[in-house]
Amino acid sequence: MALGGNPAISLIAYTAVKLAGYSFFGKKLNQRYYKTRPRPFIFGAARTLLGMAVGVGSLYLLSHITSNREVLFLIFLIPIRFFEWFFMLYLFYERGDFHLERISGYSVQGILFSFALDIPVIFSVFVIPGGIWIC
């Protein structure tokens, strides 16, 4: 279990890792869709803000449903992230040329990428600012 860390540094680290990662993903999406717009940073910023808003809202909702919100949060992240990615891909890439298989496939890739970004996020939020791990 992770403990400690400075909340301000943690928020900055979390935002920086997610913003950089989602901007990179946006660059790759531009290549896959053969587009120059949106700018990867704009896509990354929008995805980061959506993720933060939905994440905080989901934690708030789950805290009122159960005391075991960490485990449920991880389970519910899969469909939550699917709909976040689906919405972002539709908004930025698929509106004019919608293909369910393509957007669903990229949404699943987005979920996997989001979970992969959680590894450096956990490291940057808890380890770098001085947090500790206990077992």
C-alpha positions as CSV (number, residue, x, y, z in Angstrom):
1,M,0.0,0.0,0.0
2,A,1.3,3.4,-0.9
3,L,1.5,6.1,1.7
4,G,2.7,9.6,1.9
5,G,3.8,12.1,-0.7
6,N,3.2,15.8,-1.1
7,P,-0.3,16.4,-2.6
8,A,0.7,19.3,-4.7
9,I,3.7,17.5,-6.2
10,S,1.6,14.4,-6.7
11,L,-1.0,16.3,-8.6
12,I,1.6,18.0,-10.8
13,A,3.3,14.7,-11.4
14,Y,0.1,12.9,-12.2
15,T,-1.0,15.6,-14.6
16,A,2.4,15.7,-16.3
17,V,2.6,12.0,-16.9
18,K,-1.0,11.7,-18.2
19,L,-0.7,14.8,-20.4
20,A,2.6,13.6,-21.9
21,G,1.3,10.1,-22.5
22,Y,-2.1,11.1,-23.9
23,S,-0.4,13.7,-26.2
24,F,1.9,10.9,-27.5
25,F,-1.2,8.7,-28.1
26,G,-2.9,11.6,-29.9
27,K,0.2,11.9,-32.2
28,K,-0.1,8.2,-33.0
29,L,-3.8,8.6,-33.6
30,N,-3.1,11.4,-36.1
31,Q,-0.8,9.1,-37.9
32,R,-3.4,6.2,-38.0
33,Y,-6.2,8.5,-39.1
34,Y,-3.9,10.3,-41.6
35,K,-4.7,13.7,-40.0
36,T,-2.8,16.7,-38.8
37,R,-5.5,17.9,-36.5
38,P,-6.1,17.8,-33.6
39,R,-2.8,18.9,-32.3
40,P,-1.6,16.1,-30.1
41,F,-1.2,18.4,-27.1
42,I,-4.8,19.5,-27.4
43,F,-6.0,15.9,-27.6
44,G,-3.8,15.0,-24.6
45,A,-5.0,18.0,-22.5
46,A,-8.7,17.1,-23.2
47,R,-8.2,13.5,-22.4
48,T,-6.3,14.3,-19.2
49,L,-9.0,16.7,-18.1
50,L,-11.8,14.2,-18.9
51,G,-10.0,11.5,-17.0
52,M,-9.4,13.6,-14.0
53,A,-13.0,14.8,-13.8
54,V,-14.5,11.4,-14.4
55,G,-12.0,9.8,-12.0
56,V,-12.8,12.2,-9.2
57,G,-16.5,11.8,-9.8
58,S,-16.2,8.0,-9.8
59,L,-14.3,8.0,-6.6
60,Y,-16.9,10.3,-5.0
61,L,-19.7,8.1,-6.2
62,L,-18.0,4.8,-5.1
63,S,-17.2,6.3,-1.6
64,H,-20.9,6.6,-1.0
65,I,-21.7,3.1,-2.2
66,T,-19.0,1.1,-0.4
67,S,-16.0,1.4,1.9
68,N,-13.9,-0.9,-0.4
69,R,-13.7,1.7,-3.1
70,E,-10.1,1.1,-4.2
71,V,-10.8,-2.4,-5.5
72,L,-14.2,-1.4,-7.0
73,F,-12.5,1.6,-8.6
74,L,-10.0,-0.6,-10.4
75,I,-12.7,-2.9,-11.6
76,F,-15.0,0.0,-12.8
77,L,-12.0,1.7,-14.5
78,I,-12.3,-0.7,-17.4
79,P,-15.8,0.3,-18.6
80,I,-15.3,3.9,-17.5
81,R,-12.1,4.2,-19.5
82,F,-13.7,2.5,-22.5
83,F,-16.5,5.2,-22.6
84,E,-13.9,8.0,-22.0
85,W,-11.8,6.8,-24.9
86,F,-14.9,6.1,-27.1
87,F,-16.1,9.6,-26.5
88,M,-12.7,11.3,-27.1
89,L,-12.2,9.3,-30.3
90,Y,-15.6,10.2,-31.6
91,L,-15.2,13.8,-30.7
92,F,-11.8,14.3,-32.2
93,Y,-11.6,11.6,-35.0
94,E,-14.7,9.7,-35.8
95,R,-17.5,12.3,-36.2
96,G,-17.3,12.6,-39.9
97,D,-16.4,9.0,-40.7
98,F,-17.8,6.7,-37.9
99,H,-16.7,3.0,-37.9
100,L,-17.8,1.1,-34.8
101,E,-15.0,-1.6,-35.1
102,R,-12.3,1.0,-35.5
103,I,-13.4,3.2,-32.7
104,S,-13.9,0.2,-30.4
105,G,-10.5,-1.2,-31.2
106,Y,-8.8,2.1,-30.6
107,S,-10.8,2.5,-27.3
108,V,-9.5,-0.9,-26.1
109,Q,-5.9,0.2,-27.0
110,G,-6.6,3.5,-25.1
111,I,-7.6,1.5,-22.0
112,L,-4.4,-0.6,-22.1
113,F,-2.4,2.6,-22.6
114,S,-4.1,4.3,-19.7
115,F,-3.3,1.4,-17.4
116,A,0.3,1.4,-18.7
117,L,0.5,5.1,-17.8
118,D,-0.7,4.3,-14.3
119,I,2.6,2.7,-13.6
120,P,4.8,5.8,-13.9
121,V,1.9,7.8,-12.3
122,I,2.1,5.6,-9.2
123,F,5.8,6.0,-9.2
124,S,5.8,9.7,-9.7
125,V,3.0,10.3,-7.2
126,F,4.2,8.2,-4.3
127,V,7.9,7.4,-4.7
128,I,9.4,10.6,-6.1
129,P,7.7,13.1,-3.7
130,G,8.9,11.0,-0.8
131,G,6.0,8.5,-0.3
132,I,6.7,5.0,0.9
133,W,5.4,1.6,0.1
134,I,4.3,-0.7,3.0
135,C,3.2,-4.3,2.8
